Amino acid sequence: MRALRMAALQISLVALALIVLFAGPAMADDTKMMSSPTAADFIRALTPPGAQGDTGARGVAIGSTRSIGRQPSVNFKVQFEFGSDRLTEEAKLVLAELGAAITSQELSDYSFLIAGHTDAVGSEQYNLVLSERRAMVVRNYLIASVQVSPDRLRDVGWGEARPLDLGNPEGDINRRVEITNIGGR
């Protein structure tokens, strides 16, 4: 009986080690956000593995949510005026860097999904509508100010449905914009 328990414990430890080895980095990345990202940061994070210009440094970019079977994606902070969809000047600087990345030679053949997320403060319906409006504002800003082709950008709002910090749904880390490379046009 004791040998059976030891064998079960060893199998459990091996399984845990495999989970940490293969899923741990991707899970950890899901809770990070880019802080003052540059165009180069966005390019590194949004270039698919193996794509032309890929340096092979997958999963290194802060805020990257790379993992097997997922599209390159980045969470980043876009400052809006409180409770609104009006961009702050700080947000416009971040979006200028994102626009430079999206229009770069490395990413010019790809389309992107812009997802708005909120924390869980306020009603679920209010947060869903706010996140949709914010994602749309980011999309429209990139189209108008950076001249990104509208057919390359889609927007969606997830409200509070996909928090980065499950243990603290009201935390500000959950208020973010996520951009995902959804493939060629």
BELFENWO-V114762 format. One record per backbone hydrogen bond with DSSP energy under -0.5 kcal/mol. NH is the residue of the N-H (numbers start at 1). CO is the residue of the C=O. Records with the same first field share a line. If there is no record, write none. Layout:
NH = CO ; CO
This chain:
5 = 1
6 = 2
7 = 3
8 = 4
9 = 5
10 = 6
11 = 7
12 = 8
13 = 9
14 = 10
15 = 11
16 = 12
17 = 13
18 = 14
19 = 15
20 = 16
21 = 17
22 = 18
23 = 19
24 = 19
27 = 23
28 = 24
29 = 25
30 = 26
31 = 28
32 = 29
34 = 75
36 = 34
42 = 38
43 = 39
44 = 40
45 = 41
46 = 42
47 = 43
48 = 46
51 = 48
54 = 51
58 = 56
60 = 57
64 = 61
65 = 73
70 = 67
74 = 179
75 = 63
76 = 177
77 = 34
81 = 86
84 = 81
87 = 85
88 = 79
92 = 88
93 = 89
94 = 90
95 = 91
96 = 92
97 = 93
98 = 94
99 = 95
100 = 96
101 = 97
102 = 98
103 = 99
104 = 101
107 = 104
108 = 104
110 = 107
111 = 183
112 = 152
113 = 180
114 = 112 ; 154
115 = 113 ; 178
116 = 156
117 = 176
118 = 159
120 = 169
127 = 123
128 = 124
129 = 125
130 = 126
131 = 127
132 = 128
133 = 129
134 = 130
135 = 131
136 = 132
137 = 133
138 = 134
139 = 135
140 = 136
141 = 137
142 = 138
143 = 139
144 = 140
145 = 141
146 = 141 ; 142
147 = 143
148 = 142
152 = 149
153 = 150
154 = 112
156 = 114
158 = 116
159 = 116
161 = 158
163 = 160
166 = 164
168 = 165
171 = 168
174 = 171
175 = 172
176 = 117 ; 174
177 = 76
178 = 115
179 = 74
180 = 113
181 = 72
182 = 111 ; 180
183 = 111
185 = 109
